Amino acid sequence: MEHITSRSNALITRIRKLVAERKHRRREGVMVCEGPKMLGEALRWGAALDTVVWEAGKARAQDIPDGVRQVEVPGDLLAALAPTQTPQGVLFLCQLPERALPEKLEGRRYLVLDGVQDPGNVGTLWRTADAFGADGMILLPGCADPWSPKTLRATMGACFRLPVWEGTLDDLVPKLAQAGLPLYATALREDTVDLREMDLRRCAIAIGSEGRGVSQAVLDASAKTVKIPMAEQCESLNAAIAGAVVLWQMGFGR
């Protein structure tokens, strides 16, 4: 166990950059997670741990794999590093999984995010997609960074279980066609169908950004659009809530 007390230590500087900047996370292929629950999920699902930073005097997990760097720091130093205002006694660095779209989409149900910019919404949708049996989530350009600490925190560990890929619409459309999966979008137009009337057992469904909804490019690529029935006085739902309704229908609807 290493002991670090200096704020100018190379590891401390590295973690600060990884927490703060997307470009550093991508360059190193490393994400920063926090808390014993997230660490437990990472260990349970075989995530590739890089470094674990413990707060001095706090209980530590005993099942950290050999070869993972472990460091102990004072509480005030951990508080300066932690991405939350109330540190949870441990944070850790973990290697990013594969981010590019796979050559073939082997599953049946996918959620596509089109410009969803709020990290909390992206993380919540990730967690919900995992809970309702989606085979993966695909982020088109303009979405929040799935590997930011705020996004990862909102996944509650789903980030270690359900694959998330990033790609362009031009890359995604032929892969969906190859897999025989239609693309649908949550939007209103002449061909809009009530969500309850759709067979969603094999498809990909796009959820649009919080402000403008699904982009025209995604609409143009969609075989149909679907609507979520709601009270007449309501016009729209939060992106994460809309996604949750769609995902439930995909996984457990008729």
C-alpha positions in Angstrom: 0.0 0.0 0.0 1.4 3.3 -1.1 0.9 6.5 1.0 0.6 9.9 -0.7 0.1 13.2 1.1 1.3 15.7 -1.5 -1.2 17.4 -3.8 1.5 17.8 -6.4 2.1 14.1 -6.6 2.0 12.8 -10.2 -0.9 10.4 -9.5 -3.0 13.2 -7.8 -2.4 15.5 -10.8 -3.4 12.7 -13.2 -6.7 12.0 -11.4 -7.6 15.7 -11.3 -7.2 15.8 -15.1 -9.2 12.6 -15.6 -12.0 13.9 -13.5 -12.1 17.3 -15.2 -11.5 16.7 -18.8 -13.0 14.4 -21.4 -9.9 14.6 -23.6 -7.7 13.1 -20.9 -10.1 10.2 -20.3 -10.1 9.4 -24.0 -6.4 9.8 -24.4 -5.6 7.4 -21.5 -8.6 5.2 -22.0 -9.4 5.5 -18.3 -12.5 6.6 -16.3 -12.8 7.7 -12.6 -15.5 6.1 -10.4 -16.2 6.7 -6.7 -17.7 4.9 -3.8 -17.7 1.4 -2.3 -20.9 0.3 -4.2 -19.4 1.2 -7.6 -16.2 -0.5 -6.6 -18.1 -3.6 -5.6 -19.9 -3.6 -9.0 -16.6 -3.2 -10.8 -15.1 -6.2 -9.0 -18.3 -8.3 -9.4 -18.4 -7.8 -13.2 -14.7 -8.0 -13.8 -13.9 -4.4 -14.8 -10.2 -3.7 -15.5 -9.1 -1.7 -12.5 -6.1 0.5 -12.8 -5.7 2.2 -9.4 -7.7 2.3 -6.2 -7.3 5.4 -3.9 -8.5 4.8 -0.3 -9.1 7.4 2.4 -6.8 6.8 5.3 -8.5 5.1 8.3 -11.5 3.8 6.3 -12.3 0.2 5.8 -10.9 -1.3 2.6 -12.1 -4.1 0.3 -9.9 -7.2 0.6 -10.6 -8.7 -2.9 -8.7 -6.2 -5.0 -6.9 -8.2 -7.8 -3.1 -8.5 -7.7 -1.4 -6.0 -9.8 -3.9 -3.2 -9.1 -2.1 -0.1 -7.7 -3.5 0.8 -4.2 -2.9 4.1 -2.6 -3.9 5.6 0.7 -4.4 9.4 1.1 -5.6 11.7 3.9 -9.3 12.6 3.9 -8.8 16.2 2.9 -6.8 15.1 -0.2 -9.4 12.6 -1.2 -12.1 15.3 -0.8 -10.1 17.5 -3.2 -10.0 14.8 -5.7 -13.5 13.4 -5.5 -16.0 14.4 -8.1 -18.7 14.7 -5.5 -19.1 17.1 -2.5 -19.3 14.2 -0.1 -16.5 11.7 -0.7 -17.3 8.1 0.0 -14.0 6.8 1.2 -12.7 5.4 -2.1 -12.3 6.3 -5.7 -10.8 4.2 -8.4 -9.5 4.4 -12.0 -10.8 1.8 -14.4 -10.0 1.1 -18.1 -12.6 2.1 -20.6 -14.4 -0.7 -22.4 -14.5 -0.8 -26.2 -16.3 2.4 -27.4 -16.6 1.9 -31.1 -19.7 0.2 -32.7 -19.1 -3.5 -33.1 -18.8 -5.0 -36.6 -22.2 -6.8 -36.0 -25.1 -6.0 -33.7 -25.8 -9.4 -32.3 -28.7 -8.4 -30.0 -32.4 -7.7 -30.5 -33.1 -4.4 -28.7 -31.1 -1.2 -28.6 -31.6 2.3 -27.3 -30.1 5.1 -29.4 -29.5 8.5 -27.9 -29.5 11.4 -30.3 -27.9 14.5 -28.7 -28.9 13.8 -25.1 -26.6 16.3 -23.4 -27.4 15.9 -19.7 -25.0 13.4 -18.0 -27.6 12.5 -15.4 -30.1 11.6 -18.2 -27.5 9.5 -20.1 -26.6 7.7 -16.9 -30.2 7.1 -15.9 -31.0 5.8 -19.4 -28.0 3.5 -19.2 -29.2 2.1 -15.9 -32.8 1.7 -17.2 -31.7 0.0 -20.4 -29.8 -2.5 -18.3 -32.8 -3.1 -16.0 -35.2 -3.7 -18.8 -33.1 -6.0 -20.9 -31.7 -3.9 -23.7 -28.7 -5.4 -25.5 -26.8 -2.1 -25.6 -27.0 1.6 -25.9 -25.7 3.7 -28.8 -24.7 7.3 -28.5 -24.7 9.5 -31.6 -22.7 12.7 -31.7 -23.7 15.5 -29.4 -24.4 13.3 -26.3 -22.9 13.8 -22.9 -19.7 11.9 -22.2 -20.8 8.5 -21.0 -17.5 8.2 -19.1 -17.7 11.4 -17.1 -18.0 10.8 -13.3 -21.5 12.3 -13.2 -22.8 10.0 -15.9 -21.1 6.9 -14.3 -22.5 7.8 -10.9 -26.1 7.8 -12.4 -25.6 4.3 -13.8 -25.4 2.8 -10.3 -23.1 0.1 -11.7 -24.8 -0.6 -15.0 -21.7 0.9 -16.7 -19.9 -2.4 -15.9 -22.7 -4.6 -17.3 -24.4 -3.1 -20.3 -22.2 -2.1 -23.4 -22.5 1.5 -24.6 -21.0 2.5 -27.9 -20.4 5.8 -29.7 -20.8 6.2 -33.4 -22.3 8.2 -36.2 -25.7 7.7 -37.8 -23.9 6.8 -41.1 -22.1 4.0 -39.3 -25.2 2.8 -37.4 -27.8 2.6 -40.2 -26.1 -0.2 -42.2 -25.3 -2.2 -39.1 -29.0 -2.1 -38.1 -30.0 -3.1 -41.7 -27.5 -6.0 -41.6 -29.0 -7.2 -38.3 -32.5 -6.9 -39.6 -33.4 -4.3 -37.0 -35.7 -1.3 -37.9 -34.9 2.1 -36.4 -37.8 3.9 -34.8 -37.8 7.4 -33.3 -39.9 9.0 -30.5 -41.5 11.9 -32.4 -44.7 13.0 -34.1 -45.3 12.8 -37.8 -47.9 11.3 -40.2 -46.8 7.7 -39.6 -46.6 8.0 -35.8 -47.9 4.9 -34.0 -49.0 4.5 -30.4 -46.2 2.8 -28.5 -48.6 0.2 -27.2 -49.5 -1.0 -30.7 -45.9 -1.6 -31.8 -44.0 -4.8 -31.8 -40.7 -3.7 -30.2 -39.1 -7.1 -29.6 -36.5 -6.5 -32.4 -35.7 -2.9 -33.1 -33.6 0.2 -32.1 -35.4 3.2 -30.8 -34.0 6.7 -30.8 -34.5 9.2 -27.9 -33.8 12.8 -28.8 -32.2 15.7 -27.0 -33.9 17.4 -24.1 -34.4 20.6 -26.0 -35.0 19.8 -29.7 -36.0 16.2 -29.7 -34.9 13.7 -32.4 -32.8 15.3 -35.1 -34.1 15.5 -38.7 -31.3 13.1 -39.9 -32.4 10.4 -37.4 -36.0 11.0 -38.4 -35.2 10.6 -42.0 -33.5 7.3 -41.3 -36.3 6.0 -39.1 -38.8 3.5 -40.5 -41.6 4.8 -38.2 -42.0 7.2 -35.3 -43.7 6.2 -32.0 -45.5 8.3 -29.4 -46.0 7.7 -25.8 -49.7 8.2 -24.8 -50.2 10.8 -22.1 -52.8 13.2 -20.8 -54.0 15.8 -23.2 -52.6 18.8 -21.3 -49.0 17.4 -21.5 -46.8 17.8 -24.5 -43.6 16.0 -23.6 -41.6 14.0 -21.1 -38.1 14.3 -19.8 -35.7 12.3 -22.0 -34.9 9.8 -19.2 -38.5 9.3 -18.4 -39.5 8.9 -22.1 -36.7 6.4 -22.5 -37.8 4.4 -19.4 -41.3 4.0 -20.8 -40.0 2.9 -24.2 -37.5 0.5 -22.7 -40.2 -1.1 -20.5 -42.4 -1.6 -23.5 -39.4 -3.1 -25.5 -38.6 -5.5 -22.7 -41.9 -6.4 -21.1 -44.7 -5.0 -23.3 -46.6 -7.1 -25.8 
